Amino acid sequence: MPTRRNFFRSSAAVSAAGLGLAATRASALSIEKAGADPTYKIKNHNIKQTVMGWCFKPMEIPVLAQHCKEIGLTGMEGIDPKYYKDIMALGLKISLIGSHGFATGPCNPQYRDMVEKKLTECINLAADVGCKKVITFTGMKYDGMDRDEAIKGCLDTWKKVMPLAEQKGITLVLEHLNSRDGTGWMRGHPGYFGDDVEFCVDLINKMSSPNFKLLFDIYHVQIMNGDVIRRLRIHKDVIGHYHTAGNPGRCELDENQEINYPAIVKAIIETGYNDYLAQEFIPTWQDPVLALRHGCMVCDV
């Protein structure tokens, strides 16, 4: 005859079995560091994962490229063009080409001629190596800056290079950066003009070109604006590239940070986006390659 004690023992066993099954099902998307799989390779390929090379210094780029190939990433970005040929020989793509840098942007008249020159060079380089995107930035605020004049300067400078970009089939992607976090190297950029993602979207709409879009950096958007999934859904038509990193600290995509990357990447895919998402976190784990595998696993929805 069933007893109260036997009932609770049976219930506990069923619950434990259920939790075990749930853990097994969740393991492929585990954000926990303890769940990092040193043999994991990207399986689903619903989005093209790539990596920002500068984040993994001092690892040599050719070494990082070999790891990227083995993990199943499709490309690399944020690397010296001298490595492009070797990377492409591995079957990897150049997913994004750098240009004038975030500090020296066209909001400041001092840099406008340089920005135009660098963007022109990078558009031509992108076309030569089969890359479809070149990054651009607003630049940093400066003493005595007039906001309206700075906006006009940005738009006028970008419009000078857009005919070439459109002719070559290259998209310029404007990156929004956070200005709040000044606690460490590259965690944030205090003084950056384009620190409001809605402002950056407004600039893109003013450009009125299908070849000028937003680089939606999930880490920076979380810090400055939040409401990440709603924002990427609202702005899906003007988003041309994505970057990742854990917040706070621009760390791995693990349980020690606040962004729910599996849900976010799923939402990105649901918008119809199937292009590049670059892992741009700065590794803190002892094994940076394991950290990269883990990040790729978390985003492999």
Wavefront OBJ file of the C-alpha trace (Angstrom):
o trace
v 0.000 0.000 0.000
v 1.403 3.446 -0.915
v 2.599 5.463 2.045
v 3.194 9.156 2.374
v 6.955 8.514 2.561
v 6.929 6.346 -0.591
v 4.893 9.002 -2.410
v 7.488 11.695 -1.740
v 10.339 9.345 -2.670
v 8.648 8.557 -5.981
v 7.918 12.229 -6.636
v 11.515 13.162 -5.945
v 12.764 10.488 -8.346
v 10.465 11.682 -11.113
v 11.531 15.290 -10.517
v 15.203 14.369 -10.598
v 14.734 12.464 -13.848
v 12.910 15.429 -15.344
v 15.634 17.828 -14.300
v 18.250 15.549 -15.784
v 16.429 15.507 -19.117
v 16.020 19.273 -19.030
v 19.725 19.707 -18.316
v 20.598 17.444 -21.248
v 18.345 19.421 -23.579
v 19.768 22.728 -22.372
v 23.421 21.696 -22.506
v 23.938 22.706 -26.131
v 23.105 26.297 -25.210
v 24.550 26.355 -21.701
v 25.903 29.768 -20.798
v 27.757 28.334 -17.793
v 31.522 28.235 -17.944
v 31.398 24.726 -16.504
v 29.446 23.656 -19.596
v 32.139 24.761 -22.046
v 32.929 21.907 -24.435
v 36.585 21.799 -25.604
v 35.509 19.845 -28.697
v 32.481 21.948 -29.679
v 32.055 22.853 -33.326
v 29.332 25.074 -34.746
v 26.459 22.859 -35.899
v 23.431 24.898 -36.890
v 24.918 27.709 -38.997
v 21.694 29.718 -38.811
v 23.887 32.796 -38.547
v 27.441 33.366 -39.802
v 29.699 33.538 -36.776
v 32.978 35.396 -37.057
v 35.506 36.890 -34.635
v 37.172 40.223 -33.920
v 40.870 39.412 -34.009
v 42.072 42.244 -31.775
v 40.186 40.808 -28.795
v 42.420 37.734 -28.694
v 45.810 39.427 -28.497
v 48.552 38.388 -27.885
v 47.537 35.264 -29.820
v 48.982 35.468 -33.325
v 46.376 35.952 -36.034
v 47.414 32.869 -38.077
v 47.038 30.734 -34.934
v 43.636 32.248 -34.162
v 42.584 31.690 -37.772
v 43.364 27.972 -37.511
v 41.223 27.736 -34.370
v 38.400 29.633 -36.116
v 38.501 27.190 -39.013
v 38.417 24.189 -36.680
v 35.536 25.583 -34.588
v 33.484 26.325 -37.688
v 33.479 30.116 -37.786
v 33.015 31.542 -41.257
v 35.327 34.544 -41.078
v 37.439 37.061 -39.208
v 37.529 40.850 -38.850
v 39.470 43.493 -36.955
v 42.793 42.199 -38.278
v 45.714 43.622 -40.241
v 45.162 43.344 -44.015
v 48.561 41.668 -44.314
v 46.869 38.513 -43.011
v 43.939 38.557 -45.452
v 45.526 36.288 -48.062
v 46.443 33.563 -45.561
v 43.045 33.721 -43.867
v 41.198 33.463 -47.163
v 43.418 30.503 -48.136
v 41.875 28.652 -45.159
v 38.420 29.215 -46.640
v 37.552 31.971 -44.157
v 35.979 35.252 -45.250
v 36.895 38.792 -44.271
v 33.606 39.766 -42.656
v 34.308 43.448 -41.995
v 37.081 45.899 -42.856
v 38.237 48.621 -40.475
v 38.693 52.215 -41.538
v 39.387 55.468 -39.708
v 38.906 54.443 -36.069
v 36.274 55.422 -33.511
v 38.135 58.442 -32.101
v 38.845 60.297 -35.348
v 35.413 60.522 -36.934
v 33.694 63.052 -39.167
v 31.847 64.878 -36.386
v 35.132 66.754 -35.987
v 36.096 68.929 -38.999
v 39.747 68.208 -38.231
v 39.317 64.628 -39.427
v 36.817 64.842 -42.295
v 39.309 64.785 -45.149
v 41.156 61.878 -43.546
v 37.901 59.963 -43.006
v 36.894 60.431 -46.634
v 40.318 59.212 -47.782
v 40.368 56.183 -45.465
v 36.818 55.140 -46.311
v 37.601 55.407 -50.025
v 40.683 53.214 -49.590
v 38.805 50.673 -47.500
v 35.844 50.469 -49.874
v 38.266 49.628 -52.684
v 40.092 47.118 -50.491
v 36.813 45.462 -49.500
v 35.842 45.086 -53.149
v 39.248 43.577 -53.942
v 39.038 40.878 -51.234
v 35.344 40.061 -51.570
v 34.275 41.683 -48.304
v 30.913 43.442 -48.354
v 31.233 45.736 -45.335
v 33.373 48.623 -44.097
v 32.982 50.052 -40.614
v 32.609 53.746 -39.834
v 32.137 55.838 -36.692
v 30.919 59.287 -35.718
v 34.075 60.081 -33.761
v 34.486 61.780 -30.393
v 32.945 65.002 -29.182
v 35.338 67.936 -28.849
v 35.477 71.248 -27.004
v 33.183 73.836 -28.551
v 31.394 71.311 -30.747
v 28.089 72.424 -32.235
v 25.781 69.399 -32.390
v 23.956 70.360 -35.563
v 27.198 71.193 -37.346
v 28.702 67.881 -36.209
v 25.707 65.977 -37.600
v 25.963 67.834 -40.899
v 29.687 67.115 -41.051
v 29.107 63.399 -40.555
v 26.402 63.214 -43.200
v 28.305 65.326 -45.734
v 31.467 63.243 -45.314
v 29.690 59.910 -45.672
v 27.724 61.137 -48.684
v 31.002 61.854 -50.491
v 31.970 58.172 -50.433
v 28.532 56.596 -50.871
v 28.533 56.660 -54.707
v 31.704 54.553 -54.685
v 30.313 52.202 -52.021
v 27.097 51.716 -53.995
v 29.022 51.170 -57.231
v 31.260 48.536 -55.590
v 28.403 46.857 -53.692
v 29.907 47.727 -50.312
v 27.867 48.625 -47.231
v 29.170 51.107 -44.682
v 28.104 50.107 -41.176
v 27.972 52.807 -38.510
v 28.866 51.473 -35.079
v 27.092 52.694 -31.972
v 29.393 52.657 -28.913
v 28.753 53.122 -25.209
v 30.111 56.209 -23.446
v 29.273 55.044 -19.906
v 31.952 52.485 -19.089
v 35.325 54.079 -18.527
v 36.627 51.368 -16.205
v 39.014 49.575 -18.514
v 40.567 49.261 -21.968
v 37.932 49.144 -24.734
v 35.058 48.538 -22.316
v 33.577 51.881 -23.278
v 34.364 55.151 -24.996
v 33.489 58.204 -22.885
v 32.875 61.181 -25.148
v 31.817 59.191 -28.215
v 29.296 61.215 -30.241
v 27.188 58.300 -31.516
v 26.468 56.804 -28.105
v 22.663 56.640 -28.526
v 21.534 53.866 -30.852
v 18.352 55.760 -31.746
v 20.477 58.749 -32.786
v 22.605 56.476 -34.976
v 19.467 55.070 -36.597
v 18.331 58.624 -37.278
v 21.649 59.373 -39.006
v 21.238 56.223 -41.116
v 17.721 57.218 -42.131
v 19.017 60.653 -43.122
v 21.601 58.990 -45.384
v 18.772 57.294 -47.354
v 21.023 54.634 -48.875
v 20.599 50.849 -48.754
v 24.400 50.732 -48.502
v 24.562 52.633 -45.209
v 23.454 50.621 -42.171
v 23.877 50.132 -38.439
v 26.436 47.972 -36.709
v 24.298 46.792 -33.794
v 26.780 46.000 -31.035
v 24.692 44.091 -28.502
v 27.090 44.869 -25.653
v 27.083 48.623 -26.279
v 23.324 48.765 -26.860
v 22.699 46.939 -23.584
v 24.756 49.483 -21.664
v 23.366 52.633 -23.279
v 19.796 51.763 -24.225
v 18.805 48.247 -23.159
v 15.614 46.545 -24.391
v 17.849 44.758 -26.888
v 15.395 42.348 -28.514
v 12.695 44.959 -29.035
v 15.240 47.383 -30.519
v 16.735 44.907 -32.960
v 13.248 43.950 -34.108
v 12.250 47.595 -34.589
v 15.445 48.469 -36.450
v 15.920 45.209 -38.361
v 15.704 46.919 -41.753
v 18.690 49.169 -41.061
v 20.928 46.659 -39.232
v 23.849 45.432 -41.310
v 26.109 43.711 -38.773
v 26.184 42.468 -35.158
v 28.827 42.269 -32.428
v 28.732 40.389 -29.113
v 30.291 40.665 -25.651
v 29.187 39.973 -22.105
v 28.171 42.822 -19.822
v 29.554 44.012 -17.480
v 33.214 43.920 -18.413
v 33.099 43.012 -22.126
v 33.765 39.450 -21.013
v 32.716 35.988 -22.163
v 29.070 35.119 -22.827
v 28.825 33.102 -19.620
v 26.736 33.065 -16.432
v 28.729 35.944 -14.930
v 27.157 38.512 -17.251
v 23.594 39.728 -17.780
v 22.808 39.392 -21.499
v 20.699 36.416 -22.598
v 22.529 35.632 -25.817
v 20.627 32.494 -26.906
v 17.345 34.432 -26.814
v 18.876 37.434 -28.566
v 20.448 35.411 -31.375
v 17.180 33.535 -31.849
v 15.389 36.907 -32.168
v 18.002 38.107 -34.679
v 17.463 35.033 -36.839
v 13.691 35.471 -36.622
v 14.068 38.952 -38.173
v 15.430 37.254 -41.291
v 19.040 38.264 -40.681
v 21.473 35.493 -41.658
v 24.697 37.415 -42.137
v 27.650 37.958 -39.784
v 27.634 38.065 -35.996
v 31.133 38.714 -34.650
v 32.361 37.512 -31.275
v 33.951 40.675 -29.834
v 34.418 39.812 -26.179
v 37.789 40.122 -24.437
v 38.657 36.719 -22.936
v 39.259 36.474 -19.225
v 39.350 32.674 -19.010
v 42.735 30.976 -18.796
v 42.015 29.256 -22.128
v 40.868 31.898 -24.669
v 40.164 29.290 -27.349
v 37.796 27.461 -25.001
v 36.134 30.831 -24.324
v 35.673 31.333 -28.074
v 34.227 27.829 -28.491
v 31.843 28.524 -25.645
v 30.727 31.826 -27.129
v 30.104 30.151 -30.456
v 28.134 27.405 -28.728
v 25.967 29.928 -26.872
v 25.109 31.655 -30.170
v 24.631 28.451 -32.176
v 20.829 28.385 -31.883
l 1 2 3 4 5 6 7 8 9 10 11 12 13 14 15 16 17 18 19 20 21 22 23 24 25 26 27 28 29 30 31 32 33 34 35 36 37 38 39 40 41 42 43 44 45 46 47 48 49 50 51 52 53 54 55 56 57 58 59 60 61 62 63 64 65 66 67 68 69 70 71 72 73 74 75 76 77 78 79 80 81 82 83 84 85 86 87 88 89 90 91 92 93 94 95 96 97 98 99 100 101 102 103 104 105 106 107 108 109 110 111 112 113 114 115 116 117 118 119 120 121 122 123 124 125 126 127 128 129 130 131 132 133 134 135 136 137 138 139 140 141 142 143 144 145 146 147 148 149 150 151 152 153 154 155 156 157 158 159 160 161 162 163 164 165 166 167 168 169 170 171 172 173 174 175 176 177 178 179 180 181 182 183 184 185 186 187 188 189 190 191 192 193 194 195 196 197 198 199 200 201 202 203 204 205 206 207 208 209 210 211 212 213 214 215 216 217 218 219 220 221 222 223 224 225 226 227 228 229 230 231 232 233 234 235 236 237 238 239 240 241 242 243 244 245 246 247 248 249 250 251 252 253 254 255 256 257 258 259 260 261 262 263 264 265 266 267 268 269 270 271 272 273 274 275 276 277 278 279 280 281 282 283 284 285 286 287 288 289 290 291 292 293 294 295 296 297 298 299 300 301
